Amino acid sequence: MKISVATEKPFAPKAVELIKEAVKDAGFEFGLLENYENKSDLIEIAQNSDAIIIRSDKVTIEVIEATDRLKVIVRAGAGYNNIDLEAASEKGIVVMNTPGQNSNAVAELTAGMMIYMARGRYNGKSGTELLGKTLGIHAYGNVGKKVATIAIGFGMKVSAFDAFVKKEDIEKDGIKAYSSADELYSNNQYISLHIPANEDTKESIDYELLSKMPKDSVLVNTARKEVVNEDDMLKLMEERDDFIYISDIAPVKRAEFEKRFPNQVFFTPKKSGAQTVEANLNAASASAFQIINFFEKGDTTFQVNK
C-alpha cells in the first residue's frame, strides 16, 4: 500500500515528516508531491497511490476517473467542497476530513482580524475595543465554539445560531441561542461566519440578511467565499460606510472591493486559517492515522461521502 501527500500548498516540513514516519512505521510506502503546478501531476500521484492526503487541492472528476488504484482521500481540514464526492462514491473511493484539527488556529485568526480592524489597522489613530460589543456566531461547530470562548474572554456578549445544533446545547456553554439567522444578524454588531458551502448556503449571506445588522457592523468570514453574495455586499457597502467586511478567503471581486471601499475591507494575502505549526501537525497526524486505521481496521469514522 502506498500513502501519498499531494499538496500544492505544502504542509510545514515537520508535519510532512510526521506523516512519513507514521506511514513507514505502519509498513506502508510513502509518496510526496508538493508545489505542483499542473493537474497532470496530481493525476499521476493519484494513479500511483492507494491513499492521498490533500489540503485545498481540487480533486475533480477528471482526477478521480483517471485512477483505478486510489481507495482513500483525506482532506486535512474540515471543509471538503474541493473534492467531487459523487465521482469518488461512484468509484468506491472513501473520502474523509479531519474535523476540529484546525479549529483553534481559525478561531485565533478570527479574533486577530477583529482586533486588527477595530484598532484601525494599527494606524496610530484611536480605534475601538471589543469589550462589551456583541458577537453572533453563525454555525456553532468546532470553530464557532472556540471563537465563543475567546470572545467571552475579551468581554464580548456572545450569541449563536445553528440550524443543526439544539438550543439547549448552545446555551449550556453560556451562549445565547437564536432561532434564526435573521435574529442573529439583527442583534449583533459583529458576525463570525462558520457555515459550510453547499447548495443551501451558497450566496445565502445576502443583502436582506446583512442589512439587518446594526450600525458599525462587522462581518468576519473564515468559512468559504461562496457563502457571501458579493454583489449584495457591494450594494450594502455603497449604502453604508459604517459596514466592514473581513475575510480570510478573498472574494472573486476582491479588486473591486479594495478599490471602492479600501477602508471597509480586509482580506488576508492568502488563506491563513490553518497556517500555524500546531494546526499543520494536528491535521497531518489525524490524516495519516485515519488512513492507517482504514486500511488496518476498516475504520471510516470521518467518512463524508456515501
C-alpha positions as CSV (number, residue, x, y, z in Angstrom):
1,M,0.0,0.0,0.0
2,K,1.2,3.5,-0.8
3,I,0.0,6.6,1.1
4,S,1.0,9.9,-0.5
5,V,0.8,13.6,0.4
6,A,-0.3,15.7,-2.5
7,T,-0.3,19.4,-1.7
8,E,0.1,22.4,-4.0
9,K,0.4,24.5,-0.8
10,P,2.7,22.3,1.3
11,F,2.4,21.3,5.0
12,A,5.1,22.5,7.3
13,P,8.2,20.3,6.9
14,K,7.8,18.9,10.4
15,A,4.2,17.8,9.5
16,V,5.4,16.0,6.4
17,E,8.0,14.2,8.5
18,L,5.3,13.2,11.0
19,I,3.1,11.7,8.2
20,K,6.1,9.9,6.7
21,E,7.1,8.4,10.0
22,A,3.6,7.2,10.8
23,V,3.2,5.7,7.3
24,K,6.5,3.9,7.3
25,D,6.1,2.7,10.9
26,A,2.8,1.1,9.8
27,G,4.6,-0.7,7.0
28,F,3.3,1.3,4.1
29,E,5.1,3.1,1.3
30,F,5.2,6.9,1.4
31,G,4.9,9.3,-1.5
32,L,5.2,13.1,-1.7
33,L,4.1,15.7,-4.2
34,E,4.4,19.4,-3.3
35,N,4.3,22.8,-5.0
36,Y,3.0,21.2,-8.2
37,E,1.7,23.5,-11.0
38,N,-0.1,21.1,-13.3
39,K,-3.2,18.9,-12.7
40,S,-1.4,16.1,-14.5
41,D,1.0,15.9,-11.6
42,L,-1.9,15.3,-9.2
43,I,-3.5,12.8,-11.5
44,E,-0.2,10.9,-11.8
45,I,0.2,10.6,-8.0
46,A,-3.5,9.6,-7.6
47,Q,-2.9,6.9,-10.2
48,N,0.1,5.5,-8.3
49,S,-1.2,5.7,-4.7
50,D,-3.8,3.8,-2.6
51,A,-4.5,6.8,-0.5
52,I,-3.7,10.6,-0.8
53,I,-3.7,13.3,1.8
54,I,-4.6,16.8,0.4
55,R,-5.3,20.3,1.7
56,S,-7.1,22.7,-0.6
57,D,-6.2,20.8,-3.7
58,K,-9.0,20.2,-6.1
59,V,-9.7,16.6,-6.6
60,T,-12.1,16.8,-9.6
61,I,-13.9,14.1,-11.6
62,E,-11.0,14.2,-14.0
63,V,-8.6,13.2,-11.3
64,I,-10.9,10.6,-9.9
65,E,-11.8,8.9,-13.2
66,A,-8.1,8.7,-14.1
67,T,-7.3,6.3,-11.2
68,D,-8.3,2.7,-10.5
69,R,-5.9,2.3,-7.6
70,L,-7.0,5.0,-5.2
71,K,-9.1,3.9,-2.3
72,V,-9.0,6.8,0.2
73,I,-8.8,10.6,0.0
74,V,-8.3,12.5,3.2
75,R,-8.8,16.3,3.3
76,A,-6.5,17.7,6.1
77,G,-9.1,20.1,7.4
78,A,-12.8,20.4,7.9
79,G,-14.1,21.6,4.6
80,Y,-14.2,19.2,1.6
81,N,-16.0,21.0,-1.2
82,N,-12.8,20.8,-3.2
83,I,-13.4,17.1,-3.7
84,D,-16.0,15.7,-6.1
85,L,-17.8,13.5,-3.6
86,E,-20.2,12.0,-6.2
87,A,-17.4,10.9,-8.5
88,A,-15.5,9.4,-5.6
89,S,-18.5,7.5,-4.4
90,E,-19.1,6.1,-7.9
91,K,-15.5,4.8,-8.0
92,G,-15.8,3.4,-4.5
93,I,-13.3,5.8,-3.0
94,V,-13.7,6.8,0.6
95,V,-13.4,10.5,1.3
96,M,-12.7,11.7,4.9
97,N,-12.0,15.1,6.5
98,T,-10.2,15.9,9.8
99,P,-12.8,17.9,11.8
100,G,-11.5,20.0,14.7
101,Q,-7.8,19.8,13.9
102,N,-7.5,23.4,12.6
103,S,-10.3,24.8,14.8
104,N,-8.1,26.7,17.3
105,A,-5.9,28.2,14.5
106,V,-9.0,29.5,12.7
107,A,-10.6,30.8,15.9
108,E,-7.5,32.8,16.8
109,L,-7.3,34.2,13.3
110,T,-10.9,35.3,13.6
111,A,-10.1,37.2,16.9
112,G,-6.9,38.6,15.4
113,M,-8.7,40.1,12.4
114,M,-11.4,41.6,14.5
115,I,-8.8,43.3,16.7
116,Y,-6.8,44.5,13.6
117,M,-9.8,46.3,12.1
118,A,-11.2,47.5,15.4
119,R,-7.9,49.3,16.0
120,G,-7.8,50.8,12.6
121,R,-5.1,48.5,11.2
122,Y,-2.8,50.0,13.9
123,N,-2.6,53.3,12.0
124,G,-1.9,55.3,15.2
125,K,-5.3,56.8,15.5
126,S,-8.0,56.0,18.0
127,G,-9.8,52.7,17.4
128,T,-12.5,50.8,19.3
129,E,-12.4,47.9,21.8
130,L,-14.1,44.5,21.6
131,L,-15.1,44.7,25.3
132,G,-18.9,45.0,25.6
133,K,-19.5,44.5,21.9
134,T,-22.0,41.9,20.6
135,L,-20.8,38.9,18.6
136,G,-23.1,36.5,16.8
137,I,-21.6,33.2,15.7
138,H,-23.2,31.7,12.6
139,A,-22.8,27.9,13.0
140,Y,-21.8,26.6,16.3
141,G,-19.4,23.8,15.4
142,N,-15.8,23.2,16.4
143,V,-14.5,26.6,15.3
144,G,-17.6,28.5,16.4
145,K,-17.2,27.2,20.0
146,K,-13.6,28.2,20.2
147,V,-14.4,31.7,18.8
148,A,-17.1,32.0,21.5
149,T,-14.6,31.1,24.3
150,I,-12.1,33.7,23.0
151,A,-14.7,36.3,22.6
152,I,-16.1,35.8,26.1
153,G,-12.5,36.3,27.4
154,F,-12.5,39.6,25.6
155,G,-15.7,40.5,27.5
156,M,-17.9,40.4,24.4
157,K,-21.6,39.5,24.6
158,V,-21.8,36.3,22.6
159,S,-24.8,34.6,20.9
160,A,-25.1,32.0,18.2
161,F,-27.4,30.4,15.6
162,D,-27.0,26.9,14.2
163,A,-29.9,25.2,12.4
164,F,-28.4,21.8,13.3
165,V,-27.5,22.3,16.9
166,K,-30.1,22.2,19.7
167,K,-30.7,25.5,21.5
168,E,-30.0,23.8,24.9
169,D,-26.7,22.5,23.6
170,I,-25.6,26.1,22.8
171,E,-27.0,27.6,25.9
172,K,-25.2,25.1,28.2
173,D,-22.0,26.9,27.2
174,G,-23.3,30.2,28.4
175,I,-24.1,31.4,24.9
176,K,-27.5,32.9,24.0
177,A,-29.1,30.9,21.2
178,Y,-31.2,32.5,18.5
179,S,-33.8,30.5,16.5
180,S,-33.0,32.1,13.1
181,A,-30.2,33.8,11.2
182,D,-32.5,36.9,10.9
183,E,-32.5,37.2,14.7
184,L,-28.8,36.7,15.0
185,Y,-27.9,39.4,12.5
186,S,-30.4,41.9,13.8
187,N,-28.9,41.7,17.3
188,N,-25.2,41.7,16.8
189,Q,-22.6,44.3,15.7
190,Y,-20.1,41.5,14.9
191,I,-21.0,38.3,13.0
192,S,-18.5,35.5,12.6
193,L,-19.3,33.0,9.7
194,H,-18.5,29.3,10.1
195,I,-21.1,27.7,7.7
196,P,-20.1,25.3,5.0
197,A,-20.5,26.0,1.3
198,N,-23.3,23.8,-0.1
199,E,-26.5,24.3,-2.2
200,D,-28.4,25.7,0.7
201,T,-25.7,28.1,1.9
202,K,-24.1,29.5,-1.3
203,E,-24.8,33.2,-1.5
204,S,-27.1,32.9,1.5
205,I,-25.4,35.8,3.2
206,D,-27.2,38.4,1.1
207,Y,-28.4,42.0,1.2
208,E,-31.6,41.2,3.0
209,L,-29.7,39.5,5.9
210,L,-26.8,41.8,6.1
211,S,-28.9,44.9,6.1
212,K,-30.5,43.8,9.4
213,M,-27.2,44.3,11.2
214,P,-26.9,47.5,13.4
215,K,-24.7,50.5,12.9
216,D,-20.9,50.0,12.8
217,S,-21.3,46.3,11.8
218,V,-18.5,43.9,11.0
219,L,-18.8,40.6,9.1
220,V,-15.9,38.2,9.6
221,N,-15.6,35.3,7.2
222,T,-13.3,32.4,7.9
223,A,-15.6,29.9,6.2
224,R,-16.0,29.9,2.4
225,K,-16.2,32.8,0.0
226,E,-19.1,31.2,-1.8
227,V,-21.5,31.7,1.1
228,V,-21.4,35.5,0.7
229,N,-23.3,37.2,-2.2
230,E,-20.7,39.6,-3.4
231,D,-23.0,41.8,-5.5
232,D,-25.2,42.2,-2.5
233,M,-22.3,43.0,-0.3
234,L,-21.1,45.7,-2.7
235,K,-24.6,47.2,-2.8
236,L,-24.7,47.3,1.0
237,M,-21.3,48.9,1.4
238,E,-22.3,51.5,-1.2
239,E,-25.2,52.4,1.1
240,R,-23.4,52.0,4.4
241,D,-19.9,53.4,5.0
242,D,-20.1,52.0,8.6
243,F,-20.1,48.4,7.4
244,I,-16.8,46.4,7.5
245,Y,-16.1,43.1,5.7
246,I,-13.1,41.0,6.9
247,S,-12.3,37.7,5.2
248,D,-9.7,35.0,5.2
249,I,-11.0,33.9,1.8
250,A,-10.5,36.6,-0.8
251,P,-13.7,37.3,-2.8
252,V,-13.9,36.9,-6.5
253,K,-14.4,40.6,-6.8
254,R,-11.5,41.5,-4.4
255,A,-10.1,44.2,-6.7
256,E,-13.4,46.0,-6.8
257,F,-13.9,45.8,-3.1
258,E,-10.5,47.2,-2.4
259,K,-10.8,49.9,-5.0
260,R,-14.2,51.1,-3.9
261,F,-14.1,50.5,-0.2
262,P,-10.4,50.4,0.9
263,N,-11.2,51.4,4.5
264,Q,-14.0,49.0,4.9
265,V,-12.5,45.7,3.9
266,F,-9.5,43.5,4.8
267,F,-8.6,40.2,3.1
268,T,-5.7,38.1,4.1
269,P,-3.0,37.8,1.3
270,K,-3.7,34.1,1.1
271,K,-5.9,31.8,3.1
272,S,-4.3,31.7,6.6
273,G,-6.8,30.0,8.9
274,A,-4.9,26.7,9.2
275,Q,-1.5,28.2,8.7
276,T,0.0,27.5,12.1
277,V,2.6,24.9,13.0
278,E,0.2,23.4,15.5
279,A,-2.7,23.1,13.1
280,N,-0.4,21.6,10.4
281,L,0.8,19.0,12.9
282,N,-2.7,18.2,14.2
283,A,-4.2,17.8,10.7
284,A,-1.2,15.9,9.4
285,S,-1.3,13.4,12.3
286,A,-5.0,12.9,12.0
287,S,-4.9,12.4,8.3
288,A,-2.1,9.8,8.5
289,F,-3.7,7.8,11.3
290,Q,-7.2,7.9,9.8
291,I,-5.8,6.3,6.6
292,I,-3.8,3.7,8.6
293,N,-6.8,2.8,10.6
294,F,-8.9,2.5,7.5
295,F,-6.5,0.0,5.9
296,E,-5.8,-1.9,9.2
297,K,-9.3,-1.8,10.8
298,G,-11.8,-0.7,8.2
299,D,-12.4,2.5,10.2
300,T,-14.5,5.0,8.3
301,T,-15.4,7.3,11.3
302,F,-14.8,10.5,9.4
303,Q,-16.1,9.5,6.0
304,V,-18.1,12.4,4.3
305,N,-19.3,10.6,1.2
306,K,-21.5,7.5,0.8
